[in-house]
Amino acid sequence: DVQDERSVQNMVEQITATYGTINILVLNAAPPASWQLFSDLEAEELETKLLTEVRGYFIPAKSVVKLMIKAKSGCIVGLSSALAQSPAPGFSAHTTTKSAIEGMFRAMALELAPQGIRVNIVAPSLTVTPGSSWVPQEGIDETIKNTPMGRLCRPQDIASAILMMVSEDAGFVTGACLPVDGGMSGA
């Protein structure tokens, strides 16, 4: 449970006992986005989504960053959403949450860069996963129509972007938000 400090600390202790340290942390734990107009959104629903996801990124990052500072290197990648930069109707809670995560990661990148730690965001568009199976076909069709590459994002597209961001090929990249959206952000 990435929201439980003791659970995360136990995980970090198990990993370091086995591998010695943690060089890379990828944060993606979040409930699926849901569609709800802002006018129907209750404050408690927004608060729960916002606090749940931000806390779920904060606690593991905070637990691992001490090891990375000691090693004077490391890479943290957080998953966001294309909706943080290009909102769509019905996703105000999701957009707000991902925007908060992006802000936290930009601040972390600035503070941790002098310690040799890189912090970046990967921001995919609508992705074909069980978590997006609730999206109505017309939403899928509209997304594909507005995507220059003419298809939805796949999990492998995201994994490849993460691998690139944690590789030495991106060794001078920190504080970046990499859109994985088939060209939607440039269109």
Buried (B, 14 or more C-beta within 10 A) or exposed (E): EBBEBEEBEEBBEEBEEEEEBBBBBBBBBBEEBEBBEEEEBEEEEBEEBBBBBBBBBBBBBEBBBEBBBEBEBBBBBBBBBBBBBBBBEBBBBBBBBBBBBBEBBBEBBEEBEEBBBBBBBBBBBBBBBEEBEEBEEEBBEBBBEBBEEEEBBBEEBBEEBBBBBBEEEBEEBBBBBBBBBBEBBEE
